[in-house]
């Protein structure tokens, strides 16, 4: 077996060096990456002369091959082998650490890329939020203008004015109802007297006919008594003068007085008959003549007043009361509640804007 001057087996050295070189070759790329940022390790053997371990190859160069190491090692002492093995082990450890660092770096780079993507996305979202904030600011300004144009006072004033007038209208309904009751009572009394007026009109017509017949009968008999035709009163005077000469003196004077009174009475009879027709019968006919089987007063006054005025007025009163109830329940009360809620919301909005300086 070949031995070097210091008694180290050459075969063992070659075997150890081959194992170490294989490990170094497997991880040479990682060691080379580290060597870019630091000086190559130097093994201090305590001997003078050239270094026991060659300078590491630059980045992207393979680890030193066994043929380059062996001549250097052969020229060193026995401790150099142990130092070389330790150095190779350190290289393996550093290579593994380098690989881990590379993996961490790749992960950090990937994380950085994701962070950059997220940052870009957040930047876009921020721009969009700023745009939306500007739009919302304009919307808030429009709402402010809308709120400044407050219709609450106008609505409240209108509700108060209309409610007051409706209240006055409803307040007048009791007096109107009382008047309608009185009018309906009076109308009922008039309607109750219509049959009596109708009977009086019929009696007046009959009496007028009788008087006219009696007067005509007297005139006919007087014509026969004086045996001539002429003025009624002239014939009556002739008849009385013919009768008077047959009466005693005292009786004739008394008969003349009676005849004078009867003449005055009979003189009024034609005017009375004519006046009854003109001044009483004809005006009564306006109200008492029959229209479709009922007196004109009932048809032209009583029925329209009862059905068209009193009944309709009562219906209008009921509708007025219903209007007042509907107005209060469906408009006035909800509107007042909504306006009160609006005032509360306005105060809350004002407080919120003051707190957030909007």
Phi and psi in degrees as a GROMACS rama.xvg file:
@    title "Ramachandran Plot"
@    xaxis  label "Phi"
@    yaxis  label "Psi"
@TYPE xy
-77.5983  132.675  UNK-2
-121.254  145.408  UNK-3
-84.234  169.649  UNK-4
-58.1751  -30.0093  UNK-5
-87.6033  5.80521  UNK-6
83.4324  18.3512  UNK-7
-89.185  132.462  UNK-8
-68.2886  126.637  UNK-9
-66.6748  -36.4555  UNK-10
-63.4185  -44.0621  UNK-11
-63.6737  -38.4481  UNK-12
-63.5711  -42.8024  UNK-13
-65.6972  -39.9419  UNK-14
-63.5297  -46.0465  UNK-15
-63.9469  -42.1533  UNK-16
-66.037  -36.4033  UNK-17
-65.6302  -41.0592  UNK-18
-62.7551  -44.8667  UNK-19
-65.5079  -40.9733  UNK-20
-65.173  -37.4054  UNK-21
-64.0243  -42.508  UNK-22
-64.3273  -39.8922  UNK-23
-66.5646  -38.5697  UNK-24
-64.6799  -36.162  UNK-25
-66.262  -31.0086  UNK-26
-115.529  20.9591  UNK-27
-64.5402  -35.6389  UNK-28
-61.091  -42.1494  UNK-29
-66.1912  -42.2279  UNK-30
-63.1238  -39.8142  UNK-31
-61.4951  -37.3397  UNK-32
-63.4941  -39.7182  UNK-33
-69.2216  -36.2104  UNK-34
-64.9406  -17.5009  UNK-35
-67.4988  -27.908  UNK-36
-108.432  -2.58187  UNK-37
-146.964  163.433  UNK-38
-72.2912  153.899  UNK-39
-67.4945  138.667  UNK-40
-65.0467  142.919  UNK-41
-119.464  128.697  UNK-42
-89.171  120.436  UNK-43
-90.3912  110.014  UNK-44
-94.8551  -3.27564  UNK-45
77.5875  2.02582  UNK-46
-103.773  155.131  UNK-47
-88.4422  160.124  UNK-48
113.262  -161.862  UNK-49
-68.5421  156.121  UNK-50
-63.62  146.186  UNK-51
-73.8903  -21.8509  UNK-52
-127.026  127.562  UNK-53
-65.4625  155.006  UNK-54
-60.8212  138.608  UNK-55
-65.6808  146.521  UNK-56
-67.3014  150.342  UNK-57
-62.4698  166.703  UNK-58
-57.5248  141.4  UNK-59
76.4569  9.34226  UNK-60
-106.142  141.208  UNK-61
-67.535  158.702  UNK-62
-61.851  155.863  UNK-63
-60.2646  138.561  UNK-64
-84.0775  164.419  UNK-65
-62.3079  -37.9797  UNK-66
-64.9006  -25.2699  UNK-67
-80.1816  -26.2441  UNK-68
-85.1495  -39.0828  UNK-69
-58.8436  -48.4569  UNK-70
-59.2354  -37.0258  UNK-71
-67.9098  -43.2044  UNK-72
-65.2646  -38.9607  UNK-73
-61.5997  -26.2318  UNK-74
-86.2836  -5.73728  UNK-75
-99.0503  174.876  UNK-76
-80.9019  -174.981  UNK-77
-67.464  -29.2803  UNK-78
-71.7426  -17.7947  UNK-79
-64.9067  -31.9163  UNK-80
-65.8174  -41.3478  UNK-81
-66.3486  -40.6289  UNK-82
-66.121  -36.806  UNK-83
-65.2455  -40.8261  UNK-84
-64.3316  -41.8537  UNK-85
-64.1176  -39.0155  UNK-86
-64.4994  -41.4469  UNK-87
-64.1551  -40.205  UNK-88
-62.6915  -39.8137  UNK-89
-64.0018  -36.1483  UNK-90
-63.0934  -42.5002  UNK-91
-61.7239  -44.0738  UNK-92
-63.2801  -44.4424  UNK-93
-63.9489  -35.4463  UNK-94
-64.1313  -44.1839  UNK-95
-62.8114  -42.0167  UNK-96
-63.3168  -38.2989  UNK-97
-63.3987  -41.9258  UNK-98
-60.7775  -41.9032  UNK-99
-63.0079  -41.1696  UNK-100
-63.0399  -39.5355  UNK-101
-62.9487  -42.4151  UNK-102
-64.5229  -42.9858  UNK-103
-61.3176  -40.8644  UNK-104
-62.301  -42.9566  UNK-105
-62.1397  -41.5939  UNK-106
-63.1892  -42.8205  UNK-107
-63.7458  -38.8641  UNK-108
-64.3751  -42.4833  UNK-109
-63.1771  -43.8305  UNK-110
-62.1426  -38.6803  UNK-111
-62.8376  -39.9744  UNK-112
-64.3629  -42.34  UNK-113
-64.8284  -41.1889  UNK-114
-62.349  -39.7921  UNK-115
-63.9724  -42.5705  UNK-116
-62.0177  -44.4447  UNK-117
-63.437  -39.5173  UNK-118
-63.284  -42.5169  UNK-119
-62.8718  -42.8111  UNK-120
-62.7472  -44.018  UNK-121
-64.0277  -35.3709  UNK-122
-63.8236  -42.1771  UNK-123
-64.076  -43.3936  UNK-124
-63.155  -37.3842  UNK-125
-64.4185  -43.2082  UNK-126
-61.3816  -43.4674  UNK-127
-63.3609  -41.1033  UNK-128
-63.0537  -38.728  UNK-129
-64.2475  -41.1182  UNK-130
-62.59  -45.3373  UNK-131
-63.6294  -36.9313  UNK-132
-63.2388  -40.0665  UNK-133
-63.8803  -41.8543  UNK-134
-63.55  -44.2737  UNK-135
-63.8355  -35.5092  UNK-136
-61.2911  -43.3477  UNK-137
-63.6332  -39.4996  UNK-138
-63.3945  -42.0029  UNK-139
-61.1866  -39.931  UNK-140
-62.9939  -41.4848  UNK-141
-64.3981  -41.81  UNK-142
-62.1907  -35.5975  UNK-143
-64.1598  -43.1685  UNK-144
-62.9861  -41.1572  UNK-145
-63.0629  -39.945  UNK-146
-69.6441  -34.4155  UNK-147
-64.9049  -34.8722  UNK-148
-82.2234  68.1445  UNK-149
-75.9387  125.16  UNK-150
-97.4804  -0.157145  UNK-151
-60.9273  -46.5752  UNK-152
-64.4138  -38.8249  UNK-153
-64.2109  -44.8053  UNK-154
-64.3759  -44.1847  UNK-155
-61.7247  -41.993  UNK-156
-63.4272  -42.949  UNK-157
-63.4687  -43.1947  UNK-158
-62.3223  -40.7702  UNK-159
-65.0255  -44.0755  UNK-160
-65.9554  -48.0531  UNK-161
-64.5066  -41.7594  UNK-162
-62.2793  -37.3479  UNK-163
-64.8697  -44.5142  UNK-164
-66.1367  -40.4596  UNK-165
-64.0105  -38.7774  UNK-166
-61.6861  -42.5614  UNK-167
-63.1283  -41.5696  UNK-168
-63.0401  -45.1114  UNK-169
-68.0687  -35.9845  UNK-170
-64.1637  -26.9343  UNK-171
-84.6953  -7.48272  UNK-172
-67.3606  -35.845  UNK-173
-60.404  -43.3172  UNK-174
-64.3527  -39.0683  UNK-175
-64.664  -40.3994  UNK-176
-63.2069  -41.9943  UNK-177
-62.3132  -42.4496  UNK-178
-63.5419  -39.7116  UNK-179
-64.9824  -39.0103  UNK-180
-62.9129  -44.5743  UNK-181
-64.6774  -42.6441  UNK-182
-63.4407  -40.712  UNK-183
-65.7646  -37.0091  UNK-184
-64.974  -46.5207  UNK-185
-63.8594  -41.4138  UNK-186
-63.1774  -37.4218  UNK-187
-63.9715  -38.3979  UNK-188
-65.4525  -42.8765  UNK-189
-61.2968  -43.9318  UNK-190
-63.9094  -34.3387  UNK-191
-68.8306  -28.1372  UNK-192
-86.0194  -10.8951  UNK-193
-58.8714  -43.9474  UNK-194
-60.2334  -37.7447  UNK-195
-64.6275  -43.9723  UNK-196
-62.2978  -36.7189  UNK-197
-66.3315  -41.6174  UNK-198
-65.4478  -41.0956  UNK-199
-62.3973  -39.3551  UNK-200
-63.9636  -39.629  UNK-201
-66.7287  -40.7141  UNK-202
-64.5412  -41.59  UNK-203
-60.9047  -40.4232  UNK-204
-65.8843  -40.9511  UNK-205
-67.4017  -42.4883  UNK-206
-66.8256  -38.6853  UNK-207
-62.2997  -38.7268  UNK-208
-66.1479  -40.2103  UNK-209
-64.4095  -47.5676  UNK-210
-59.2177  -42.594  UNK-211
-65.1328  -36.2995  UNK-212
-69.2595  -41.9902  UNK-213
-62.0147  -43.5296  UNK-214
-62.8136  -42.9691  UNK-215
-64.3364  -37.782  UNK-216
-64.6221  -43.7241  UNK-217
-60.9201  -43.1198  UNK-218
-63.7309  -39.6367  UNK-219
-66.5659  -42.5254  UNK-220
-67.3308  -36.9459  UNK-221
-65.318  -37.559  UNK-222
-62.3225  -39.5106  UNK-223
-70.5908  -32.6921  UNK-224
-71.5305  -39.6269  UNK-225
-92.7859  -6.93125  UNK-226
60.2177  42.8768  UNK-227
-161.682  170.251  UNK-228
-119.687  131.971  UNK-229
-172.186  -156.077  UNK-230
-67.896  141.963  UNK-231
-60.0647  -47.064  UNK-232
-73.4147  -31.9327  UNK-233
-67.6944  -41.3816  UNK-234
-65.7157  -36.8809  UNK-235
-66.6033  -38.3442  UNK-236
-67.2295  -41.938  UNK-237
-62.5074  -40.6601  UNK-238
-66.2981  -38.2756  UNK-239
-71.7206  -37.6434  UNK-240
-65.2867  -38.7601  UNK-241
-66.754  -33.1443  UNK-242
-79.3236  -29.7463  UNK-243
-68.7338  -33.4978  UNK-244
-70.9568  -12.7151  UNK-245
-93.5585  -3.0409  UNK-246
-98.6941  150.281  UNK-247
-62.5128  165.965  UNK-248
-61.6866  -46.1415  UNK-249
-70.1081  -40.2831  UNK-250
-68.393  -35.3651  UNK-251
-62.8355  -38.4209  UNK-252
-65.3278  -42.6306  UNK-253
-65.3526  -40.7629  UNK-254
-63.8489  -32.8397  UNK-255
-65.7893  -39.1379  UNK-256
-63.6742  -45.3697  UNK-257
-63.1275  -40.4873  UNK-258
-66.1669  -34.6597  UNK-259
-64.8936  -42.0847  UNK-260
-66.7168  -40.8038  UNK-261
-65.868  -35.1883  UNK-262
-64.9315  -42.9808  UNK-263
-61.895  -40.0991  UNK-264
-64.9809  -46.5105  UNK-265
-67.0438  -28.546  UNK-266
-66.7984  -30.4305  UNK-267
-81.1705  -15.7929  UNK-268
-62.8264  -48.0332  UNK-269
-62.1805  -41.5917  UNK-270
-65.5866  -36.4427  UNK-271
-64.9789  -45.4083  UNK-272
-61.0778  -44.3717  UNK-273
-66.6415  -39.9603  UNK-274
-67.3112  -37.8289  UNK-275
-60.4385  -37.6494  UNK-276
-74.3295  -41.7218  UNK-277
-76.7075  -44.6564  UNK-278
-94.6145  -14.0925  UNK-279
-127.337  -51.1622  UNK-280
-66.5241  -48.5632  UNK-281
-65.3337  -45.9199  UNK-282
-59.9126  -37.8032  UNK-283
-65.8488  -31.8054  UNK-284
-63.2353  -29.1778  UNK-285
-59.6562  -37.543  UNK-286
-100.946  -20.3071  UNK-287
-111.365  -5.06406  UNK-288
-67.4465  150.718  UNK-289
-82.8896  132.453  UNK-290
-129.079  112.49  UNK-291
53.8274  41.1356  UNK-292
84.4692  2.94241  UNK-293
-134.095  153.911  UNK-294
-59.5657  149.507  UNK-295
-63.0747  -32.9137  UNK-296
-61.9417  -40.8068  UNK-297
-67.1774  -44.2602  UNK-298
-75.0171  -37.1957  UNK-299
-92.487  -20.1967  UNK-300
-126.934  -56.4748  UNK-301
-64.5406  -51.9546  UNK-302
-64.1533  -45.9803  UNK-303
-61.935  -38.4617  UNK-304
-65.8265  -43.3687  UNK-305
-72.2336  -47.6086  UNK-306
-86.9279  -39.4769  UNK-307
-90.2692  -24.7148  UNK-308
-108.222  -60.8778  UNK-309
-65.2174  -49.4265  UNK-310
-63.0305  -44.1096  UNK-311
-66.3647  -35.7484  UNK-312
-64.8272  -40.9237  UNK-313
-63.8291  -40.3646  UNK-314
-62.3753  -42.2838  UNK-315
-63.5269  -38.4279  UNK-316
-62.8933  -44.3826  UNK-317
-62.2191  -41.1286  UNK-318
-65.6475  -36.0348  UNK-319
-64.1713  -44.5864  UNK-320
-63.2816  -41.0009  UNK-321
-64.5231  -38.5379  UNK-322
-61.0935  -43.8117  UNK-323
-62.671  -42.6239  UNK-324
-66.2189  -44.2355  UNK-325
-64.7217  -41.9009  UNK-326
-59.8387  -45.2129  UNK-327
-70.0894  -41.2348  UNK-328
-77.8659  -39.9072  UNK-329
-102.92  -13.2983  UNK-330
-126.824  -58.414  UNK-331
-64.5866  -54.5497  UNK-332
-62.8881  -48.5267  UNK-333
-62.3894  -36.9912  UNK-334
-66.689  -41.3658  UNK-335
-64.4574  -40.9852  UNK-336
-63.404  -42.9409  UNK-337
-64.7105  -40.1894  UNK-338
-66.9549  -38.5612  UNK-339
-64.3023  -41.5654  UNK-340
-64.6119  -36.9841  UNK-341
-63.5326  -42.443  UNK-342
-62.9845  -39.3171  UNK-343
-62.9724  -45.1773  UNK-344
-63.4787  -38.3871  UNK-345
-63.7627  -40.8745  UNK-346
-64.9544  -40.8365  UNK-347
-64.3115  -40.9216  UNK-348
-63.9334  -42.98  UNK-349
-62.3986  -42.3975  UNK-350
-64.0824  -42.3166  UNK-351
-63.5752  -42.7227  UNK-352
-67.7423  -35.2289  UNK-353
-68.6349  -40.8897  UNK-354
-66.0768  -38.1784  UNK-355
-99.6168  5.36589  UNK-356
55.0918  48.7551  UNK-357
